[in-house]
Amino acid sequence: MTLTRSERGNQRERDRERAQARSGHKSKQPKGDGLTPEQRRERDANALKEKAARKAAQAAAGGINAGGGGKANNKK
């Protein structure tokens, strides 16, 4: 059984409108940070290195969330 347009109504159009409203009417616009893609990659790479260094320092200090995944495996 196939639905014709009259049976389906305007559901498809309403769904498109809702999806567009949820996305905030965003369109493909360039990033507003004024950086080139290469500069953005470098900035992101530095941020990841800093994050890894902080996590390593926390693990070395014996922090609570020092990278073990959280749950202890106490199976017997």
N, C-alpha and C positions, 0 to 999 in steps of 0.2 A: 504494500500500500504506500503510495507516494502522496505527499502533501503538495497541493498547488499553492500558489501565492495567496489566493483568497482564503484558503484554509489556514495558512500560517500567519496571516495578518502582517503586522509591521514589527514582529519580534526582532528580526535581524537588525532593522534600523534602530530600534530602541536599544538593543544590546551594544551597537556601535556607539551610540550617543553616551550610554552609561560608561563604556570603557574609556571614551575620550574625556569624560568628566572626571573619572577616577585618576587619569594620568595628569590632570591639571592642565589640559590643552598644551602639553609640551610638544614642541616641534624640534626637528633636528637643528640645533643651534650649536655653534662652537662653544667650547668651554670659556667661561668668563674670567679665568685667572690670568690671562695674558701670556701664557707660556706656550712654547712650541711643544710638539709631541716629545721631542728629545729631552727638553728641559723637564717636562712632566715625568717622563720615565726616570730620569736621574733623581728628581725629588722623591718619587715613590720608592725607589731603590734605597735611598738614604734613610727614609722613614722605616723601611723594613729592617735595615741593618741596625738602626737604633733600637727598634723593638726587640730584635733577637738579642742584642747586647744586654738590654734591661732584663730580659727573661733569664739569660745565662747568669747575670749577676744575682738575680733573685734565687736561682737554683743553687748557686755556690754559697749563698748566705743561708740556705736551708729554709727558704720561704714556704708558706703553707701550700701554695699552688705551684710548686717547683717542678712542673712539667711531667708528672707521672700519669696524667690522664684522669686523675681524680679518685676513682674508686679503687679500694684495695681488693685484691683477689684472695679471699679467705676460704676457698673450697677445701674440703677434707675428704 
